[in-house]
């Protein structure tokens, strides 16, 4: 787990190191690398706090593939059933609306108007 991504150094602009390498071969889970463990090239002084942790070695996390997680979830849970509600138009209101439209149409055909 990397904690520190940058360190402050003092040197000439042409001597700024591109990278600092650390030997991690003998490290065990739980070990940490501090700024004091970094080895800088000659004429480069690390100005960062020597006790600051650069990174720690932690146990690997189990990584699941997206398909595996979905398969396990699908076996345990099912999708809810979708229920659609239909709007019911009252039969009386529907017939009443048709009757008014028919009466208006008949009145126009006869040349009558309502006041």
C-alpha positions as CSV (number, residue, x, y, z in Angstrom):
1,X,0.0,0.0,0.0
2,X,1.7,3.2,-1.2
3,X,1.3,6.1,1.2
4,X,3.8,8.7,0.0
5,X,4.0,9.5,-3.7
6,X,6.5,12.3,-3.6
7,X,9.5,13.3,-1.5
8,X,11.2,16.7,-1.1
9,X,14.8,16.8,-2.3
10,X,17.5,19.4,-2.5
11,X,19.9,19.4,-5.5
12,X,20.7,21.1,-8.7
13,X,18.0,21.1,-11.3
14,X,20.0,18.9,-13.6
15,X,20.5,16.3,-10.8
16,X,16.8,15.8,-9.9
17,X,16.4,12.0,-9.8
18,X,13.8,10.5,-12.0
19,X,13.1,7.7,-9.6
20,X,14.3,6.2,-6.3
21,X,14.6,2.4,-6.1
22,X,14.1,0.3,-3.0
23,X,15.1,-3.4,-2.5
24,X,11.9,-5.3,-1.4
25,X,13.1,-8.9,-1.8
26,X,13.4,-9.7,1.9
27,X,10.2,-7.8,3.0
28,X,7.4,-9.6,4.8
29,X,3.7,-8.7,5.1
30,X,3.4,-5.8,7.6
31,X,6.9,-4.4,6.9
32,X,7.2,-0.7,5.8
33,X,9.7,1.4,3.9
34,X,10.4,4.8,5.4
35,X,12.0,7.8,3.8
36,X,15.2,7.1,5.8
37,X,15.4,3.8,3.8
38,X,15.6,5.5,0.4
39,X,19.0,5.8,-1.1
40,X,19.5,9.0,-3.1
41,X,22.2,9.6,-5.7
42,X,25.3,11.6,-4.8
43,X,24.7,15.4,-4.3
44,X,21.0,14.8,-3.7
45,X,19.7,15.4,-0.2
46,X,16.2,14.1,0.8
47,X,14.5,16.9,2.8
48,X,11.4,14.9,3.7
49,X,10.7,13.7,7.2
50,X,12.9,10.6,7.7
51,X,10.2,8.8,9.7
52,X,7.5,9.2,7.1
53,X,6.3,5.9,5.6
54,X,6.6,5.6,1.8
55,X,4.8,2.3,1.5
56,X,3.7,-0.8,3.6
57,X,3.5,-4.4,2.4
58,X,0.0,-5.7,3.0
59,X,-1.7,-9.0,2.3
60,X,-3.3,-9.3,-1.1
61,X,-7.0,-8.8,-1.4
62,X,-9.1,-11.5,-3.0
63,X,-10.3,-10.0,-6.3
64,X,-13.5,-11.3,-7.8
65,X,-14.4,-11.0,-11.4
66,X,-17.6,-9.1,-12.2
67,X,-19.3,-12.3,-13.6
68,X,-18.5,-14.4,-10.6
69,X,-20.1,-11.9,-8.2
70,X,-23.2,-11.6,-10.4
71,X,-23.6,-15.4,-10.6
72,X,-23.4,-15.8,-6.9
73,X,-25.9,-13.0,-6.3
74,X,-28.3,-14.4,-8.9
75,X,-28.3,-17.8,-7.2
76,X,-29.3,-16.2,-3.9
77,X,-31.7,-13.6,-5.0
78,X,-34.3,-13.3,-7.7
79,X,-35.5,-10.2,-9.4
80,X,-38.8,-8.8,-8.1
81,X,-41.9,-9.2,-10.2
82,X,-43.0,-6.0,-12.0
83,X,-46.8,-5.5,-11.7
84,X,-48.3,-3.0,-14.1
85,X,-51.5,-1.2,-13.1
86,X,-53.9,-0.2,-15.8
87,X,-56.0,2.8,-15.5
88,X,-59.7,2.0,-15.6
89,X,-61.9,4.6,-17.1
90,X,-65.3,4.7,-15.5
91,X,-67.8,3.4,-17.9
92,X,-70.4,6.1,-17.1
93,X,-67.9,9.0,-17.7
94,X,-66.8,7.5,-21.0
95,X,-70.3,7.1,-22.3
96,X,-71.2,10.6,-21.0
97,X,-68.2,12.1,-22.9
98,X,-69.3,10.3,-26.1
99,X,-72.9,11.5,-25.7
100,X,-71.8,15.2,-25.3
101,X,-69.6,15.0,-28.4
102,X,-72.4,13.5,-30.4
103,X,-74.9,16.1,-29.2
104,X,-72.4,19.0,-30.2
105,X,-71.9,17.3,-33.6
106,X,-75.7,17.1,-34.2
107,X,-76.2,20.7,-33.2
108,X,-73.5,21.9,-35.6
109,X,-75.0,19.9,-38.4
110,X,-78.4,21.5,-37.8
111,X,-76.9,25.0,-37.5
112,X,-77.9,25.3,-33.9
113,X,-75.8,27.0,-31.2
114,X,-75.9,26.7,-27.5
115,X,-76.0,29.9,-25.4
